[in-house]
């Protein structure tokens, strides 16, 4: 028998008695982080937690957010050769593109801002041609092409040109400031900002485009089994999540229940402008179990308990099935983050050099920041695990 889940994700199993309903069992905690005192604000790109992909993403977000385009591109040296090849691939599909500034260059891709006539555009070129990244890049191009015919209910960059074979993409440059400069911001975003992001994501999730236009990027059963084989899920986790998946499959029929999601709903992937939020980086967009975007947003709001409560409430509005789907997504998202940052901590330890450590504005070294984040993610995963077990008890 299913029972309703009260706001705050406190799950009760009730026994009916004559004329009254008495709670029999209460989950030990809701899916909400305990209060943590604020740390001093860090400079853009410096923290609060060291991003495993480095501070370049934060600098890119700050630049894409609408700062004036200026400067020049350095085409000298070995990296200059690589950059010239990227610019040449852009010119093949967009001859009027005039490169002005490199926003980000990593081993995987390069992002260049430039002009196309009177407009400003951003070119993205893939450098790492491994099959995984090529497939993901082409998926992003396919999403932008679909948006030309089927506009989403949220603002997104307009496609200018694309070449899936050479993995080159040109989109319009959107104005606005990022909702956060890092993946896991140190301080709670202003209430108005988090409310605007949540409203935009909720609006996107309610969109029902034709099912055949988008793929299903995540195989839930395979991902759960893989995490169990890696030792990230216990035997009980495996059984509980499989039970929830089975119940969701029965509720949704042959196709199961699904929801269109951005797939990477980080605060750093949302630009806030006077005209409304803009969602960028659509390489993971597609059909997921309901609540995947909300689970991603919840995971990065560790220092914003009030915002987390609003996300949890939004996730459970549609009833027990939506709640269970959100919890499955939350376990997968948190486990992915734990795995990512454990790798980052190990890499930081290997690459540590003798001498004084580089201290960020909040007074912590990169390794300490990563370890603090990792501890918080483990705490969050324990909260989600207890909520999953309580939800299984209502099935």
N, C-alpha and C positions, 0 to 999 in steps of 0.2 A: 504494500500500500504506500502511495506517495503522500507526503505531507508538505505543506507550504514551508518555504524557508523565509524566515523573518528578515527584515533589513538588517544589514551588518554581517550577514552570512553566519548567523548562529543557527545551527540546525537542531531541531527538536524531533524526537520520536515520541509520539503521544499515544496514550491509551484512553480510549473512550470509556467513561463511566456514566452511570445514569445521571443526566443533568449537568455533567461537568466534563472537562477535558484536563487531564493532569499530565504535566510533562514527566516523562520517564527518564530521559537522558538528554544532556546538553553537551554539544561539542565543546571541547576545552578552550577553543578560541575562535574568533572570526578571522577572515582573511584580511587583516589590517595590521600594519606594522605598528609597534609600540612607538611612543613619542621619543624622538631623539633631539637633543639640543642642537641648534644650528651651529655649523662651523663657519669660520670667517670665509667670505666669498673669495673665490680664486679668480685669477685673471683668466680671460678667455683663452681656452686651449690648454690651460695648466692643470685643471682638475675639475671637480673635486676628487674624482677617482681617475687614475691614469687609464685612458682609453687604450685597449690593446692594439688598436689600429693607429695610435699616435694622435698628436694634437693637430695633425694636418686637417682632419675632418672638421674640427672646430673652426680652424682658420678659414676653411672653405665655406662653412655655413655663414660665417660672419661676412665674407666677401660677397657671396651670392645674394645676401640679404638686401642688396640694394646700394651698397657703397659705390661711389663714382668709379667708372672704369678708367684706369690710367696705367701708365708704366709701359714697359716694353718687354718682349720675350727674348731671353738669352738663348741663342741657337748654337752656341759654341760648345765644343767638347763632345764626349760620347753621348751624353744625355741630349745635347742639342741635335744630334743626328736622329735620335729616336723621336724627338719633338718635331723635327722637320717632316718625318714620315707621317706623323699623326696629322699635322696641318695639311699635308698633301692629300691624305685620305678625306679630310673634311672638304677641301676644295673640289674634289671630284663630285661630290653630291650637293655642295653649296658654294659655287664659285664666288659669290659676293661676300662670303664670310671673311672678315678682316680680323685676325687674331690680335689681341691687345695684352692679355695678361693670363698667366697660368694660375688657376685657382688651386689645383691640387695635382701632384704627381706622385704616384706610388708604384710599386712593382706590378700592380694589377691594372691600373688605368691612369689616364691623364684627363684633366678637366680644364678647358680653356674658355675664357670669356672673350667675346669679340663683338663686332658690329656686323649687321646685315642691312645695309642702307641706313635708314634712320632708326632702326630697332637694335636692341642688344640681344645677343643670343649666347648660349652656352653649348660648347661642343664637348662631347664625351667620347674618348677613344679607348678601346680595350688594348692593353699591352700584353697581358698574360693570356695566351691562346690555349690554355688547357680546356678540355671539353666542358668541365663544370661551369667555368666563367663564361665561355662562349655561349652555352645554352642559356644561362641566366641573362646575359646581355641581349640576346635575341628575343628572349621573353619580354624584356623591358621595351624593346622596340615594338613588338607586337601589341603590347598594352597601349602605347602611345598612338599607334595606328588605329587601334580600335576606338580610342577616345575621339578620333576625328569624326567617326560615324555615330558613336554612342557617347555623348558627353556625360560624364559623371555628375552627381549633384553637388560636388565640391569643386573648388578652383584647382586646376592643375596646369602645368606648363603646356603650351601649344607646340605641337610637333612642327619643326621647320623642314628637316630632311633626315633621312636615315638610310643606312646601308648594312643590312644584316650580314652579308657575306664578309665584309671587312670590319664589322663590329664598330661602326661609327654612327653617332647620334647627335643631332643638333636640335635643341629646343629653345624656346624663348626664355629670356631671363626674367624671372618674376621678382617684383619688388616685395619688400617686407623684411622683418627681423626674425631670426629663428626663435622658436619658443624656448630653446635651450641650446647652449653651445657645446654640450658634451652628452654622451649617451646616458649617463647617470648623473644628473645635476646635483650639486651639493645642497642647494636650498630649494624649498618649495617654491614653485613658480607662483606669481600673483594669481589670486583666485580668478580674476577675469581671463587671464591667459589660459589656465587649465580648463576653465569652463568653455572657452571658445574652441580649444582643441577637442575636448570631449564631444561638443555639439557637432563639430565637423565630422569626426569619426563615426558618430552615431548616425548622422545623415548619410554618410557613404555606405555604412553597413545595411541600411534599409533599402538601398538601391537594388533592383532586380533586373539586370540586363539579361539578354538571352543567354542561357546556360552554355551554349556551344561557343560563345565568343571568348571565354576564358578557361584556363586550365585549373587543375587542382594541384598546387605546388607541393602539398604536404601529404604523404602517405602515413596516416596516423598509426596504423597497426605496425608498420615496419619501423617507424621511429621509436615507438614504445619498446618493441622487441630489441632494437639496437641498443637503446640506453640500458636495458636490463642486461644485455650481454656484456656491456662495458662496465657493469657494476655501479651504474649511476642510479638505477632503480632496484629496490629490494624485490623479493618474490611477492611480498604482499602488495607493493606498488603495482607490479605487473598485473596481478589478479584484480585489484580494485579498478585500475584504469580500463582493463579489458571488459569488466562488468559494465562500467559506464558507457563504453563504446558500443557494447552489445545493446544496451537499453536505448541508446540514441538511434542506432540502426533500426530497431524495431519501431520506434516512434516515427521515423522519417520514411519508412517504406523502402522501396528498391534503391532510390537515389540517396536516401538518408537526408538528414537536415543539413543545410548548408547556408552560407552567408558570404556575400562578396566582401573581401577585406583588402586593405592596402598591403598587409603582410609584413610591414616594418614600421609600425605606427609609433616611432620614437618622437619625442619632443623636438629633437634636432632635425627631423624630417618635415617639420611644419613651420612655414613662414607666416608670421602674423602681419597683416597689412590693414590699412583702413577699410579696404574693400572686403575683408574677410580672410580667414585662414587659407593658405595655399599648401597642398600636399605635394611633396617632391619625392624622387627616388621610388619608382613604381616597379622595381625589378622582381618583387615578390608578390605582386597583386594576383588575386584569383579567388577561387572558392575554398573556404575553410569551414570547419565547424564554427557555429556562432560564438562570438566572443574572442576570437583570436587577436584582433586589434586591441580590444579592451584588456586582454591579458598582457599584451606587450606594454601597453601604457601603464598598467598597474605595476609591472615589474620595474619600471624606471622611475617610479614616483616614491621611492623608498623613504625620502625625507619629507613627504607631503601626505600625512595620514588622512587629512580632511579630503584631499583630492582622491585618495585611494577609496575612501568610503563612497564617494560619488560614483566612481568607476564600478565598484562592486554592486551598488544599487542599480546602475544602468544595466549591468550584466544579468541581473536576476528578474528584470521586469517581465520578461516573456514567460516565466514559469520554471518548473523543475528541469525541463530539458535544456533550456538556455543556461541555467545554473550549472548543470553537469558538464555541458560543453565548455563553459568558461573554465571550470576547474581542470578539465583535461588539458585545455590549452595552457593554463597557468603552470601546470606541472612541467609541460614540455618547454615552455619559454624559460622558466626559471632554471631548469636543468641545463638548457643550452647556454644560458648566461654563466652558470657556474663552471661549465666545461671551458668556455672561452676564457674566463678570467683566471682559472687555475693554470691554463696554458700560458697566459700573460705573466703570472707570478713566476712561473718556472723560467720563462725566457728572461725576465728581469734579473733573476738571481744569476743566471748563466752569464749575462752580459754585464754584470756589475763590475766596475773597474775600481782599483785601489784608490783611496783618497776620499775626501769629504763627499757625501751624497748631495745630489742636487735637491734642494728643498723648495717645495711649491709655496705659494703665498699663504696657504692654510697651515704651514708649519710642518708638513709631512713629506717624506720622500715618496717617490713613485711606488716603490715596493710596499711601503706602509699603506698608501692609499688603496692599492690593489687588494691587499690583505683585509683591510676594513670593509671594502665592498664585498669581498668574497664571504666574509663572516655574515654580513647582512643578507646576502643572497641565500646562504644556508638557513638562516633564521626564517626567511620568507618561505623557503621551500618546505620547512617543517610546518609552518602555518597552513600552507596549501595542502600538505599531506594529511593533516588532521581533518581539514574540511572535506577532502576527498573521501576519507573513511566514514565521516558522518553522512555524506551524501549517499554512499553505497548502502548504508543502513536504512535509508528511506526507499530503496528500490524494491 
